[in-house]
Amino acid sequence: MPHIDLLLCHATVVTMDKNGTIVHDGAVAVHNDVIVAVGDSTQLSHAYTATTVIDCENCAVIPGLINAHAHVPMSLLRGIAADLQLDVWLFGYMFPVEGRFVTPHFVRTGTLLSCAEMIRGGTTTFVDMYFYEEEVAKATDEAGMRAVCGQSVMRLPSPDAASFDEGLERATRFIDTWHTHPRITPTIAPHAPYTCTDEIYAQAVALCAKYGVPLVTHLSETAREVDESQTQRQDTPIGYANRVGAFSVPCIAAHCVHATPEDIKLLAAMGVGVAPCPTSNLKLASGVAPYLQFLQAGVRTGLGTDGPASNDDQDMFSEIHLAALLPKGLSGNPTAMPARTAFALATSSGARAIHQEDRIGSLEVGKQADIVVVSLDGLHSTPHYSYAPDAIYNHLVYTSHASDVRDVIVAGKMLLRNQQLLTLDEHAIRRDARAIASEINTFLANREENLIDKVLAIGTMAASEIFEVQVKAQISSVDVRTILGRLNQAPFTFLRQNSRTQYDTYFVWNDPSYGRIRFREDVRHNTTDKTSPYYTLTLTEPAVEIEHTAAIQISRARYTAQANHSERFYREYFQPNRVITITKERLRTHVSYQEMDFAVNIDTLTTGANAGPFLEIKSRTWSRRDAARKAQLMSEILAVLGIDQSRLIKQEYVEQV
Ligand SMILES: [Zn+2]
């Protein structure tokens, strides 16, 4: 009688093979890392002697679940920021925190935490995309799990690479080191079309082709991403990915929530694996992926959790549950997504999505022994019926939870036995995770207290200040003509003049000492300047303001930079107490007076009780002495222009509202 390592018996075996074979009172025989037999419990018990026999009475034995899209080290960032738009969440929170805290130790700790959680939840394989991916690979290997580990690359500096070249080098080294590993598939992961370039995709594809590994990327996650891609590249992100060769190698594309009918045909034709992430797609309000259309078109379709910072767990049972319910709710048709089809998304179909259907995804002879034992003994699972062939799927999809997972085996090795982790130290993982989280917590708490830190965190500007001397006066339209006339003659030297419309949005806080943010759209008139309209973000900190005589203000510190994001992004990121919009027509004249440069603005507001016109004189300064000298010269300029002190006003436009 042949001797084997392991026999699981007396189970409801859910094979997920092509015929959907279910074996009641069934058994699975395992030797080394593979399945050697699946069949009747009594027959297999007589056919083999086994080193370990596990009684699975009242349990389902299923293929290990496949999480087709994750960022496992991000478990350390779970719960950090929620209920935000994807761009605010990503550029406002994830990237700044990652830029500062993501180290090899962070990646290792987060991966171990995720592996522990995933094993407990019956996940045996995951597809990852992150930084320091060799640490993900090492920790996953120690945990005993199976994974596709994608070293993330993008055009922006990332925590482990200052430039794309460095990222590519890192990915090449990583793949070269790991590509012969039996459970870890190393690869490169261009983050997404909106964070990458044609060249990044081309080089990543070349690397995947060289080593025969799949390419991992994000595609068409949000409607906005698709709109922007259409504008900038005249193509959908999926069409673009195809154009740059991403589908010429096996590709695993996360999300694809906004795949168009044309995209779906392309995904099917090119054999691209898609990994919608139901919870993440709902939480970030990205939408619901066209699951049915994918399946009908024959697209390799899986399911993912996405990173735990947007989910916030890595529970594949809840993803299967949602994938079964969402198409029903959307279509008004309860037959739209049968439980068996939903369950396949995390098993047999999921294996196709990650291009490993030859190895995993079903319990069949010759396949890897990635097996999960799910208890059907819980109150929420009791009772169960077996008269209908597909009844077991109803249990697994609609009642089973991650906490019902009793035993987990990967490549023939036991990772969880009677709900005890055998390869990982849960206590140490918790302790290390809490220590890292406490540092991040302090950083974020400080950032919230201080507007400049919050501005700098999103990398929009360097920490360099501008100091200005400025004075402002209420004038009349008669004054305007006089002033403009005088600026054209001695004692002034006329330098240049321009006119523009400025749409200013101010973010204001109840506590004025917190500072103030201005988002400006500056539209220049009569110009061929291609940079118009020009967007700037300016932070004004009132704390360093010193008042000179006669409402001349000196040393008002401002931090200003080109605004890379939309007004909405900044509003949602900064969360001001009040938003004030001011539109003004500005005629700006640059003059030299006493060999110093001054900008003289004539402003007319388009709204408000007092629309002006106003005169504003400004000059940049760099020292207290220089500022005092300029303040003195401004008094003289006011006199030359015929503006007496009684007309000076100290308030800025935003303060008048
Ligand atoms: Zn993702």
Residues whose N, C-alpha, C, O or C-beta is under 5 A from the ligand:
A	BS01	ZN	A254 D306 G307
